[in-house]
């Protein structure tokens, strides 16, 4: 039995290049951009130059043809500087474009994916609605067929990248009487569309990652912009949830690591009662706990990503071990991220409550990972459901 969790030389090079870029290019901007709540305008061109926009995409589309382990590693590396911008990249590349890649026609993919890889296009995914959050199947947005077009009416909320998106994948009811079996997936270009508006949402965390309230008012979409077929939207939607949860675990992992590193550094430098606070057992205990929580989180996330990469069919969904592992990874990472962020603030004391210290941003961002991509409560439901299924054997 081998338990070798070492990265390959190629993976270490990937991590090193993204970390160096994040500290050199992102870090100097973060305090100012976070206060303004603005995304660096060249972010996706930068990640395109790094080669991380299409890590899992086939080379014919401009991708690197790597796996979800590498995707997770890239997102963790970005998040060591910015949890929020790591999420923004993940929302575009994994939630939107990768799910599109899995379900679109070859003609559609050739027209769209190269632009996502270069960073010319930023993507967003529209699932959540004002009255349909964790219960995504109850969405109310409608798509009514009129001639060779669909007319869209409804709204989406908490849409990461909504205010800046060049490309959007979203879900709407095409046969409301069929319930979940009457949902379809569509794509379009928001900046060229009439009948589409997006209002930026103000948040106390995840600043620099633009979030929008989207409204469709008689938006017309050609019928050839369906994805996966009429009334097949649930299959499209669920096919991306596992890879979403696994790879976005990297956002909280990067923040966890940064909080730990900054806390160790601060504890060694901060002198009270004549000696560094790192010499006090209570501070040492906090650092030890933070280290254990981070290492355990990392194992949960990367083991799920490696398992996903080992599968021929990576969609997951109800009745699969991948569904359980993906939910468990983000559940644990998200909750440990909040705990590590809290301890980092406590170790930094009053300085941890000031905006010029990076741990403040990381703490504010961490809480979202107990809410976004399915709440912690929903993730527990998924895990329990898969543990209790009749054909569950022992994939523990």
N, C-alpha and C positions, 0 to 999 in steps of 0.2 A: 504493500500500500504506500503510495507516494502522496505526500501533502506538500507539494512544491508550489508556492504562490508567487514565485519570482516572475517578473516581467521578462519578455524576450528583449533582445537588443533593439529590435525595431520599436517595440512598445516604449522602452526607456528613452529612445531618441524622440519619439512623439511627445512623451511627457515633458522632457527637457525643453524642447522647442516651444511648447505652448506655455510652460511656466515662465521661461525667459521673456517671451513676448508679453505675457500678462503683467509681469513686474515692470518691464521697460516701457510698454505703451499704455496699458490700462491704469496702473497704479497712480501715476502722477495726475491723472484726471479725476480720480474717483471722488475725492472729497467735494470738489466743485460741482461735478455732474450729479452727485447724489443730492446735494443741496438744491440744485436747480430742477432735479427730477427729469433729466434729459439723457437720452441714449447717445453715446458717441456716434456721430453721423457716418463714420467710415468703418464701423464695427464689422459689418459683414464682408466688406471688401478685404479687411485685415484677416478675418478668419478664412476667407477664400484663398488668400495668398498663402496662408499656413497649411492649406489642404485639409482642413477639418470640417468644411461645410458638408461634404458628401462622403463621410468616412465609409459608410456601408454601401454606398451606391456603386454600381458597376462602372468600370472604367469608360465604357462607351458613352456614359452620360456625364463624364468629368469627375467621377468619384474615385475613391482610393481602394474600393473592393476589400475593405477590412471588416471588422466585426463590431459587435456591441460592447465587447470588453474595451476596445480602442475608443469607441464613442464615449463610454463611461469615463475612461481615463482622461479624455480631452475635456469633458465637462467638469470633472473634479479639478483639473489643472487650472481652468479659467476661474473657477469658484474660489480658489485660494486668494484671488484678488477681489472677485465680485460674484457672489451668489446670484445676484439679480441678473447680471448680464450672461452668466452661464445658463440661466433659465431662458433668457431671451433667445440665445442661440439654439438651445434644445427645443424650444417651442416651434421655431422655424424649421429646423433641419430634421428633427425626429417626429414631432407631433404632426406637422403639416406635410413636408416634402417626402419623408420616408414612408408615411402611410399612403400618400399619393402613389409613390413608386410601387408599393405592394399591390395596388388595386387598379391602377390606370392602364389604358391600352398602350401599346408600344408607340404609337403615333403621338399620344398625349405626353408620354414620358420624354420622348426625344425633343418635344417642343418646350418642355418646362424645366426638367431637371438640370440641364447645363447652366441655366441662369441662376439656379439655387446654389450650384457649386462655386460659381465665380463670385457670388455675393451681389450680383446685379438685382436679384429678387429676394425680398424678405417674405417669409410665409407666416400665416397664422391659421389656427384651427378653431372653428366655431361649433362647440357642443353646448356649453352651459347657457342657460336662459334664466331670466329673473325668477321663474317658478319651476325650473328644472335644473337642479344641481347634481347631487349624487344620483337622483332618479332621472337619468338622462333619457330614458324611454318615454317620459311624459312631456317631451319637448312640444312646443305649440307652433313653431314656425311652419308655415304652409308653403307648398310649391304646387301651383295649379297649372295644369297643361293647357296652353292656348296655342293652337297651331303647332309650329315647330319650336316653340319656346316654353319655358316655365316662368311663371310670374311668382315672385317670392315676397311674402309678407310675414313680418315677425321681428324678433330681436334676439340678440346674444349678449351675454354679459361676462365680465372678467376675462376678456379675450386678450391674452398676451400677444403683443405686437400689432393688435388691431389698429392703433393710430398710425402705424408706419408701414403696414403690409402692402406689398405689390401683388400678392397671390393669396387666395383664401380657399380653404376646404371647409365646408360646413354641411350640416345635416338638417333636413326638413321633412315634414310629413307630406308624402305624395298620395297616400291612400289612408286617411285618418281612421276610417272604419276598420282597418286591419291592425290597429295598434302598433306594436313594435315591428310587425311585418309590413308596415306601410311607410317605412322611413327610407329615404334615398340620400345619397351623398352627391354633392355638387362642388364645382370649383369655378372661380372667376377672378378677374383682376379688379380689385376695389378702386384703384385710382382712375380707372377708365369707365367706371360704372355710374349709371344714373339710377337713383332710387336707393342709394346706399349712403348712410351717414355713420360717423363714429365719433363718440364723445369720450375724451380721455378721462379716466377715473383717477382720483387722487388717493394715494395709499400712504400709510405710515411706514411701511417696509417695502422691500423690493423696488425702491426708487431707482431710476435709470432704466428700468424695464417697463416700457409703455404698455398700459392696459386700457382696454376700451369697452364701452357700451355701444353695441352695434345695432342699428335699426335698418330693416329692409322695408321699403315702401314701393310696392309694384316694381321691384327689381326684375328685369327680364334677363334670362339666361338661356342660351341656345341648348336644345336637347342633347347635343353632342358633348356637353359639359357635365353630363352625369358621370359618376365614377362607380364602376363595379356593377352597373345595371340597375334598372328600375326596381324600387322596393327592396334593394339589397344593402341598404345603408347600415343596418345593424352589424352585418358581417364585416363591413369596412371599418366601422367604429371600433368593434371589439378586437379586430386584428392588430390594432396599434397600442392597446392599453398596456400590455405587458412590457413591451420595449420602452414605452413612455416611462413607466414606473421605475424600471431598472436603470435606464440611463440618467433620468433626472435625479436619481439618488446621488449622482455625482455632484450635484449642486450643493446639497447639504454636506457631503463628505469634504469638499474643498473648504467650506466654511468651518467645519469642525477642526480640520487640520490647522487652518490659520489661527483660529481662536486658541488652540493649544500652543502653537508656536509663539504667538504674541504673549500669551500668559506666562510661559516659561521665561521668556526674555524680560518681561516686566518684573516678574517676581525676583529675578536675580539682581535687577537694577534698583528696585524700590527699597529704600532703607527706612525702617521704622524701629524705634527703641534701640538704635545703634547697630542694627544688622539687617541684611536683606530679608525681605519677608519670605523668600524661598526657604529660609532656615526654619520657619515655623511649621510645626507638624500639621496644623490645620490647612495651611496652604499646600503643603506637600500632598496631603490627602486629596485635595481637590484636583491637583494636577494628575495624580495617579488615576483617579476616577475618569477624568477627561481622556487620558490616554487609552484606558481600557474600552471606554465607550466608542472612541474613534476606531480602534483596531477591530472591535467586534462588528461595527457598522460596515467597515470596509470589506470584511470577510463576507457578510450577508450580501452586499451589493455585487461584488466581483464574482462570487460563486454563482449567483443568479445569472449574471451576464455570460459567464463561461458556459453554463448549462444551456442558455438560449443559443449561443453560437454553435453548440454541438448538435442542435436539432435541424432536421431538414425543413420542417414546417415550424416557423417561429411565431405563429400568431397567438398561441396560447388560448385563453378563453375558458369558459366554464367546462369543468371536467378534466383539466390538465394540471400537471405538476407545475408547469411554468406559471400559471395563474397564481398558484399558492406562493411560489418563490418570489415572484415579482411584487406581490402585495406585501409579503413579509419584509422584503428588502427596504421598500420605501417606508413602511410602518416603523421599523426599527431605526433606520437612518434619520427619519424625520423627528421622532421623539428624542433620540439621543442628541440630535443637533440642537434642539431647544435647550436641553439640559446643559450641554457644553457651552452654549452661548450665555446662559445665565451664570454659570460658574466663571466664565471669562470676565463678565461685567463685574462680578463680585470681587474677583482678584484685583482688577484694575481700580476698584473703589470709585471715587468721584470722577476720576479721569475716564473711566469706562462709560460714564454718562455724558461725555462730551463728544461732539461730532467729529473732532479732528482725530480721534482714535478709531482705527478700523474695526475694532471689536464691536463698536456700537452698530455699525452697518451690518455686520455679520449676524449679530443677535436679532436685529429687527427683521432681517430677511429669513432667518431660520424658521420662524413660527409658521410661515406659509406651508411648509412641507408636512404639517399635520392636517392641512386643509386641502391644498391643491392636489390634482391628479387622483381624486378619491380620498375622502377624509380618513383619519385613522380608524374611525368606527367602521366605515365601509370595508377597509382593508382587513380588519379583524373578522368581519362577516365572511369575506372571500376565503380567508385562511381556514376558518372553521368549516365552511361549506365543503372545501376540498378535502379536509381531513376526514369528514364524515361520509364522503361519497362511497357507494357500495363497492366500487372496484379499486378503492385506494388500498395500496399494499403497504409498502414501507419506504417510500422515497424520502424518509426523514433524514 
